[in-house]
Amino acid sequence: MRIIAIRPAPPGGNVVAFVDVEIDERLRLFNLRLHRNQGGEFRIFAHGTAGRHSVGFAPDLAVEITRAAVAAYRSQSPNVRNAA
């Protein structure tokens, strides 16, 4: 698994970045939302369709994606991070 791209989210709200992830050579997920809650913890979410979930992750995969996304987010320049 690898992070393909990460983009800062607009200011305000709990979403700090949008992440594109390659799970393996057969599966890529785009525009996952990296949330930071009020306690400072991060969590990854996929967009839904018509108000319903479109993707679900096993807990271990969610942790793996979140850790990789947070590492990518933190490696961005402070100006990019502070814009989120």
NORPEGI-V144246 format. One record per residue. N is the residue number from 1. RES is the residue in one letter. NEAR is the number of other C-alpha atoms within 8 Angstrom. Layout:
BEGIN
n: <N	N>
res: <RES	RES>
near: <NEAR	NEAR>
END
This chain:
BEGIN
n: <1	2	3	4	5	6	7	8	9	10	11	12	13	14	15	16	17	18	19	20	21	22	23	24	25	26	27	28	29	30	31	32	33	34	35	36	37	38	39	40	41	42	43	44	45	46	47	48	49	50	51	52	53	54	55	56	57	58	59	60	61	62	63	64	65	66	67	68	69	70	71	72	73	74	75	76	77	78	79	80	81	82	83	84>
res: <M	R	I	I	A	I	R	P	A	P	P	G	G	N	V	V	A	F	V	D	V	E	I	D	E	R	L	R	L	F	N	L	R	L	H	R	N	Q	G	G	E	F	R	I	F	A	H	G	T	A	G	R	H	S	V	G	F	A	P	D	L	A	V	E	I	T	R	A	A	V	A	A	Y	R	S	Q	S	P	N	V	R	N	A	A>
near: <7	7	12	8	7	12	7	11	10	7	7	6	5	7	12	15	13	13	15	13	14	12	10	7	6	5	7	10	9	7	9	13	13	16	12	12	8	5	5	6	7	10	10	11	8	11	10	9	7	4	5	6	9	8	7	6	7	6	6	7	8	11	9	8	11	12	8	10	12	10	8	10	10	8	6	8	7	6	6	9	12	6	9	12>
END
